Amino acid sequence: MLSTNAWLIVAAAVCLVVGILLRRWSAPRDLKGAAIDAAWSIALGRRTADNPTAIEAKLRDIRAQPTWTGTAARTAGTAIAHLLAQVAAVAGLVLMVAGLVLAAAGFLWR
């Protein structure tokens, strides 16, 4: 049987892992982050015709749809994924902070 300290450490590890996984899932779907990354790529001169930015790649994917309904569906999917990514990023951050608090409580519990 694990002690209270050990259970707190286990809970902290689970919270940290789930938080990190949520943040990693949300990163490629976040349009705000992609726009900031595109601005930095252009400002630093890393953007070339062979190396499009993330925003350009998403727009190219949307424009590649053969019909108007396909374009609308891809645009709506991208927008919904962005909203879910924002929620997942915040939830991941909250879980990581909770994991750190649980880890501190596990180490300091007497």
C-alpha positions, 0 to 999 in steps of 0.5 A, a space after each residue: 500500500 502506498 503512503 499519502 506522499 506516494 499517492 500525491 507524487 503519482 497524482 502529480 506525475 499523471 497531471 503533469 503527463 496529461 497536461 504536457 500531452 494536451 499542450 502538445 496536441 494543441 500546438 499544431 492546431 492553434 492558429 494564433 501560435 501559427 500566426 506568430 510563428 509565421 511572423 517570426 519566420 518572415 522577420 528572420 528571413 526563413 520563409 522561402 517558396 519551398 518552406 511555407 509558413 504554417 498559416 500558408 500551409 493551412 490556407 493551401 490545404 483549404 484552397 485545395 478542396 475541389 468544391 465550395 462545400 469542401 472549402 467551407 467544411 475545411 475552414 469550419 474544421 480548422 476554426 473548430 480545431 483552433 477553439 478546441 486547441 485553445 481550451 486544451 492549452 488552458 486545461 493543460 496549463 492548469 493540469 501542469 500547475 496542479 501537478 506541481 502543487 501536488 508534487 510539492 504537497 507530496 514532498 512536504 506532507 508530514 
